[in-house]
Amino acid sequence: MAKAKQDMKRGFAASFLALLRSKDNINVRNVRVSHLKYMLIFPLAPVFANMQGVLFSDSIQLFNLDAMTLMGSAYCVGAGVLFAFTSTKNMALVSKVSALITAAAFIVWLLLPESLPSLLTAIFFMFGLGGCAACASFAYTFTLNNTERLLGAAAISLFFALNQLGSGLSLLSGVFDKTYLAALILGTCVCLSFYKAEDFSATENRPKATLNPALKLTLYFFVAHYFVEIFYTYLPGASSPTAMAANGAVGILAVCLAVALQLITRRSVWTMCNLFFIAMICTYGLYFMPEGTALRSFARYIHGFEQMGYIAAYYLLGCVFKKHGDFRIFKLCLVTILPVSVISYVIPGAISAHSPELLPLAATLISGAVFVVFILLSPAYSKYLFYAEWSDDFHAVDMTEAVRRVEESDVLENLKLTPREKEVAAFLLHGKDAKQIADELKISVHTANFHIKNLYKKLGINNRSELFARLSSHSFSLKP
């Protein structure tokens, strides 16, 4: 028993250290101008979802819930409900119609004075915006490559941080917020109007996916980061000009650091996940300090690292779903998780309404708990994500879809090969060399040769001729 515990500790330590050393590979040369509409749209809507606190005062309530809670909840419900009626064939059309309806509701909202009718209009608007974001999230996930996905999230996080800084400093004399939001909605409608049905056709014939461990681990961080971050919006003074300016200034630095980690040091996105959790726990912990103290003020600066959480969550979710997911499993997750995410608004909203003094404690405890779980899952993140047999896709231009037909072929069964090695074997049987295989799988030639070497070693052979000889008694077909 003691030896088993020691082995478990060693395994956990090894996994944790390996994750710290893990690296990705992002190159700005891989950005396609034609895909800017898909890079920008998904992160745009979540930015708006975190802005409604500056547009309504605490006096406007419904069902004893404040405007921010109601609008955030409507956004989550809309994302789940409206996306339930989409398919890969009608995605472009539904996106355009949703954008027009949402824009119309937004115009009415702007014209109404702050009142209960304006709140009801805003709720309807946020419901529609959630649907737009859900459709856009599918495009963001399945049409972009790794670099576009990362830089798209980073660009919008930077824009959001600049907005916080500008709003906090009152650079445009109070008109900044609504002007910014109007531009945001216009940008959303323009992006959605350029969606093309053919861009989604490639997802129609994807093999049926299952909710495997890689997807589950990715979803855990996505939900956890959202749940942890939303508490800050309800803390006293979080929307004050001073807090917003501090948060925005550090947010800009955090975005730059996140991009530098990927482009320069090549650090894994796992590093960003940890920095986000640590920053949020420090933020909430410092809120126990008395108002007006230096440490309490420092908490508002640290919170700027929330931007790392957004970038890491969207990037990781998109990468893993493109690799392992399909429309059915993506839709199932979205229509389930987003409505459930309403809880992330309701819990802090209810605490804020009845026992606001408990908010820092609740935020700290919940953040600490989800972070501990995240760290304890390090061996799983190492095994199924960052050091999985397919993890070399993080170093490639894009996350390639596994050739799952290979796994269904009898010719490569019972040979104890990994899915990637089966893919490589299939291409070798079709006469492709290491360079051509690297191009097909969007990996480096060095990595392709590494898989070929492992394949030959497992089969006890030395070259392609022996591979043909070994499998000559079987029929084999790989469809393009």
N, C-alpha and C positions, 0 to 999 in steps of 0.2 A: 504493500500500500504506500509506504513512504517513498519507494523508488518511483512508483507511478506518479505521485505528486511532484517529485523532483523533475521527472521527465516532462510533466505538463507545464511546470514553471519555465523550464528551459525552452520548451516549444513556444510558449507565449512570448518570452523575451526575444527569441530568435525572430519570431514573426514581427514583433514591434520594431526591432532594429532594422529588419529588412525593409519594412514599410518606410522608415525614415530615410533609407538610402534609395528607395525606388524613384525612378525618373520617367517623365513623359517626353514627347517630342512634338513641338508645335512650331510651324514655320509660316510666316505671314505671306509667303509667296503662294500658298495654297488657297488664298481667299479669292472667290469668284464674284465679280461685280454683279453678275446676273442673279446671284443668290442673296443680295443685300436685303431684299424684302422678307426673306425667311430668317435672316440673322437678327433683324431688329424687332419684329413684331411680337415674338413670345415674351421677351423680357419687358417690353413696353407696358403691358397691362399690369403685371405685378408691381411695377413702379407706381402706377396710379393707385393701386389698392392700398398703398402705404402713405398716400397723400391726403386722404379724406379728412384726417384729423385737423387740418388747417382750414377747412371750409365750413365747418359747423361748430357752433359753441356747444358747451355741455348742457345748455338749457333745452335743446331740442331733443326730445326722447319719445320713444314709442314702446309700449309694453315694459316700461321701466328700464329699457336699454338705450344707451346713447347712440348717436348717429354713426359713430365709427364702428361699433359692434354690429349694427344692423346692416350697414353697407358692406362691411367685410364678409358677413355671413351670406348676403345676397350674391356677392361675387363668387364665393365658393359653390353655393348651390347652383347658380347659373352655369358655371363651368361644367358641373356634373350632369345637370338635366339637359342642357342644350346639346352637349356633345353626344348624348345618348341617341340622338336622332341623325347623326352623321354617318357617312360611309366614305370609303376612299373614292367612290365615283361622284358623290355630290359634295365633297369637301370644299371645293373651290366656290361652288354656288352658295352653299350655306354660309360660308365665311363672308362673302360679299353682302348677302342679305342681312346677316347679323350686324355687320358694320354699319349699314345704312340705318337700321332701326336704332342701334346704340347711339349713333351720331345725332339722330333726331331727338331722342330722349335727353341727350346732353344739352342740346340747344335750349330746350324747354326749361331744363334745370337752371341754366345760367340766367334766364330771364326772370325767374321767380325769386322773390325776396326770401330770406331765411325764415322758414315756417314749416309747419307740418306737411302742407302740400309739396313743398320743395324737397322735403326729406323722402316722401313717398316716391316722387319722381326720381330722386337720386338712387333709391333702392332698385327701382325698375331699370335704371340706366346701368347700375353695377351688375345686376343680374345678366343683362345682355352683354356687358363687357366681359364677364366671366366666360360666357359662351364663345366669344371671339377669341379669348385667350386660350381656351381649350382646343379649338380648331387650330390655332396658330402653334400651339405646343406640339401638335402632331407633325406639322411641317418643319418646325424647328428641330425635332428629333430625327426625322427620317429623310430629310432632303439635304442637310448640311454635313460637311466634313468636320474633323476635329478642330482645326484651326478656326473655321468660321463659327463654330459653336462656342468656343472659348472667348474669342474676341467680340462676338455678338453680346454675350452676357457681360463682358468687361466694359464695353462701350456704354451700355445702358446703365450699368452700375455707376460709371463715371458721370454720366449725365445726371443721374439721380443725386449723386453727391454734390455736384455743382449746383443743382437746384436747391438743395438744403442750405448750402453756403450762401447763395444769393438771396434766398428767402430770409435767412437768419440775419443777414446784414441789411435787409430792406433796400436792396440795390435799385429796385424799380418802384419804390414808394407804395408798396402794398398791392400792386396790380400783378405782381409776378406770378402768384399761385394760379389764378384763373387763366392768365395768359399762357402759362406753361401747360396747364391741363388741356386747354383748347388746342394748342399745337400738338399735344400728345395724341388727342383723339383724331385730329386731322391726319397725323402720321400713321396712325393705326388703320384708318380707312383707306389711305393711299396704298399702304403695303398689302392689305387684304384684296384690294381691287386688282392687283397685279398677279394674284395667285393663278396658276395654270393647272388645269385638270391633269395634263400629261405628267406633271411633276410628281403626282401621287400614284401613277399607274404602276410604278415599280414595286409598290408595297402590296398590290393586290394578290400577287402570286407567291408571296413569301410562305415558306413552310409553316405549319401550325406550331406556335410557340407554347411553352409552359412557364409557369412562374417559378423559375429555378433560383438557387441560392444567390446568384449574382444580382438578379433583379430584386430579390427581397432585401438584400443588404443595401442596395442603392436606394430603394424606397424608404428604408429606415432612416437614412441620413436626410433625405429630402423632407420627410414629414417632421423629423426631430428638429432640423434647423429652422423650419417655419414656426413650429410650436415654441421654440426657445426665444426666437427673435421678437415675436408679436407682443410679449409681455412688456417690452420697453416702451411701446407706444402708449401704454396706460400709466406709466410712472409719472409722478408729479414733476412738472417742469420739462417733460420730454419734448414738448412742442414750443417751448419758449424760444425767442430769437437767439439767445446765447447758446442754448443747447443745440439748436439746429446748425448754427454757424460752426460750433466745435465739431459736431458730428460730421458735417459736410467736409470740413477741412481735412480731418483724419481719414474720412471715407475716400477722398481723392488719393491720398497717400497709400491707402490699403489696396485700391484698385491697381495703382502703379506697381505696388509690391507683388500683387497676385500675378500680373502679367510678366513681371521680371522673373518670378519663380519659375514660370513656364518657359519663357522665351530664352532666358539667359542661363539660369542655373539648372533648368530642366527638372526641377523638383516635382514630385508627384502631387496630384490634386489632393491626395490624402493629407499632405502637410497643411494645405489650406483649411481642410475640415477641422483639424486640431486647433489651428490658430483661431478659427471662428469660435469654437466652444470655449477656449480659454479666455478670449476677450469678453464674451458674454457673461461668463461666470464672474470675472473681475468687475465688470460693469455693475451687475446686480449686487455683488458683495459690497462695493463701495457706496451703494445707496443706503447702507445702514449708518453711514456717517451723517452728522447734522448738516442741514441745508446751509450753504454759505461757506463751508469749509473747502480747503483746496482739494482734498481727496474726493469729496462729493462732486466737485466741478470736473475733476479728472475723469470720473466715470463717463461723462458725456463725450469726452475725447476718445476713450477706449472703444466706446460703442461704434465708432466709425468702421471698425473691423467687421461689422455686420456684412459689408459688401463682399468680403471673402466667402462668407457662407452662401450668398446668392450665386456667386460665380461658380463655386465648387458644386453646389447642388444641381444647378441647371446643366452644367457641363457633364457631370458624371451621369446624371439621369439620361441625357440624350445619347451619350456614348453607349451605355450598357443596353438601353432599349433598342438602339439601332442594330446592335450586335445580336441580341438574343430575343427581341420582342417581335410582335406583329400587331396588326391593327386590332385584332380581337383582344389580346391581352393588354394592350395599351389602353383601349377603351374601358375594359373592365376595371383596371386600376384607377383610371381617372374618374369615372363616374362613381366609384366607391370611396376613394380617398378624399377627393375635394369636398363633397358634402360633409364627410366626417370631420374635415378640417374646420368646419364651423365651430367645433368645440374650442379650437385655439383662440377664437375671438370671445366666445361666450364665457369661458372660465375666467380670464383676466377681467373681462367686462363686468361680470357679476361680483368679483372680489373688489373691483374698483368702486362699484356702486354701494356696496354694503360695508366693506372693511378695507378701505384703501391703505391703511397702515400695514396690512399683511402682504401687500403686493411685492415688496422687495424680498421677503422671506420665501414666498411661493415661487417667485421667479428664480431665486438662487437654488432652491431645493430641486426644482424641476430641471433646471439647466444642468446642475451637477449630476443628477440621476441619469439623464440621457447621455451625458458625456462619459460617465463610468461604463454604461452599457456599450457605448461606441468603442471604448478602449478594450473592454473585455472581448469584444468581437474582432479584435485585431487578427487573431489566427484565421478567422473566417474571411476577413477582407483580404488577407494575404493569399489564402488558398483559392478563393473563388473570383477575385478581382485582379489585384495588382500583380500577383505572381501566378495567375492561372495560365494554362497552356496557351490560351488565346491572347494573353495580355500584351503580346508584341504589337497588337493593333493600336495600343496607346502610343506606340512609337511610329506609327504609320500615318499616312495622310488621312485615313478614315478608318472607321470600324467596319471591317468587311463582314458580310453575312456568311456564317459557316455554310459550307456546302453539305447540307444535312442529308442529301440524297446518298452521299458517300456512306454515311452511317447505316443506311438502309440496305446497302448492297452486301450480299452474302460473301463476296470476294474478299472483303476486308474485315469480316467479323472474326471473332475469336483469336485475333492476332495481338491483342493487348496494346493496340495503338490508340493514341489520343485522337480526338476529332481533327486537330490540325494536321497530325501526321497522316491521317486518312486522306485529307484534302491534298496534301503534297504527293502521296502515293498515286492518287487519281490523276493528277496533272503529269506525273512522271510516266504513267502508263499511256498517256496521250502524247508522249514525245516531247514535252516541254522541258527546257533546261532550267537551271536555278534562277537565271535572270528573268525568264518568262514567268516562272512561278511567283517570283517576287512582285512582278508587275500585276499579276492576277490577284494576288492577296494583299497588295499594297503594303508590303513589308520590305525590308532591306535585303539585298542579296546575301549578306552575311547571315541574317536570320533564316533565310530560305535554306542555305547550306547547312545551318545548324540542325534544322528539322530533317533534312535529307540524311545527314549523318546519323541522327538518332533513329530514324526509320530503318536504315540499313543495319544498324547495330542490333535492333530488336528482332529483325528478321534473319539475322545471321548471314547477311550477304554483303557484297562489296561494291556492286555497281548496278546500273539500270538493266543490263542483260540478265543478271541473276534475278532481278525483281520480276521480269517477264517470265523467266523460267519457273520461278516459284509459284506464280499465279496463272500459268498458262492453261491449267485445266479448268479454269473458271471463265465464264463470260462476264464482261464488264462494260458498262455504259455510263457515261457521265454526260448529262444534258447540260447545255450552256445556260 
